[in-house]
Structures are given as structure tokens and as C-alpha cells.
Amino acid sequence: MRSLNAWAAQEPRLFILRVEPTTLPRRDALIYTGAMTTHRCSWANPANPRYLDYHDHEWGVPCHDERRLFEMLNLEGAQAGLSWETILNKRESYRAAFDGWDAEKIARYDDAKVAELLANPGIVRNRLKVAAAIANARAYLALRAEGQTLDSYLWSYVDGQPLVGDWADGTRPSKTPLSDRLSKDLSKRGFKFVGSTIVYAYMQGIGMVDDHHPNCFRYAGAK
């Protein structure tokens, strides 16, 4: 019987073909997968394209659009007790139900309109949250009557420049002394569902604070 070495010397191509298929394909697959990986914050559900788009293009991005600032303030309040993903999935329904977040129209909503909203399955049908949106529209119009915009008012709290979170372990606070101050003043002005935790989430959403994880490709501190 021939030894293995003698057999390999005589049949080199056959020996090589038996070994390569057990190694190279797996290594190549790992390299390919690694090259295609995009690191995001852990809360961004990869199974929801709408959520990924929000994470990649909105969350933590400075917003100065007056209509969207008002919209986000109300949506963050609607989130109370729920997940942001739930609200985000209903955002288009909210826009349709609340007249594109036209504050002047919302401020004039009557009982019939409230009843219509509470029967709308496309939004969170909570009477207090619907009432809060109306109160917020009126508070917003009062702010405008003072000669301020929501944009100028909010961004004055950070001197017009977004704060970049620097949480070494990647964790984020649920509120800060700054959100406490803003929450207190918003409440004083008549805004509803503006507790400090909700306000801090609002600040993150409109880019007053960039709290992307240090390993996230959207983290401003890495740019």
C-alpha cells in the first residue's frame, strides 16, 4: 500500500482539491459580511426600513423647520407610555388627521373634531393626548405672538449649536438639567406632555443633542 506522502506526490491536484473547499469559502464569506456591516445605535430596528431611515437621516440632525418642530413636539408627547417605533409608524396618519400640523387649524378644533380624532384608528386614541395637541397649538401661537418662533426659542437653549453626547460607555441619560429647564418653561407656557424625559427625547429627535452611540456611523464625535 502506498504511503500518504507518496500518494500526494503522485496526485497533487487531487489532494489540493480535497483540502481547499473546506477553508476558502468560509473565510471569504466572513470578509464580505464584515465589509457590508453598518454600525447603528442598538435601538434602530433593522427589520423596519422606516425606523432605519429615521435613525440615519433625522435623529440627531439639527432641525430648524418650524412645522416639523411643532410636529415632533406633539409626536414625542403622543409616545408617552408607548414606543417611538409605534408613533413613527403612525406619523403619516397623524399628519393627515391633524391637518398637516397646521397650528392655527388645530387651535380651533371643536368637540366634533375631537370626537373624529378619537375614532381614528390611525393615531393613538387617547383623549388627554388629543387635548394636549390642541393646547400645544394654542401655546405655540401665543409664543409666536410674542415675536418668537419655536426654532429661535428652542435653539437659544444651546446657543444655536447642537450638543454632542459623550457617554463613554455608550449609555444615554433619560433627562438632563437642561431638559429639566426647558420642560419647566414649556409647561409654564401652557404646553402639555412636556415632562423632562419627553423633552430630552424631543431634543435628541430634532438634533439639539446628538446622542448617537460612539460606534454608530452617524456619531458626530467621530467625524
Order of alpha helices (4+ residues) and beta strands (2+ residues): alpha-alpha-alpha-alpha-alpha-alpha-alpha-alpha-alpha-alpha-alpha-beta-alpha-alpha-beta
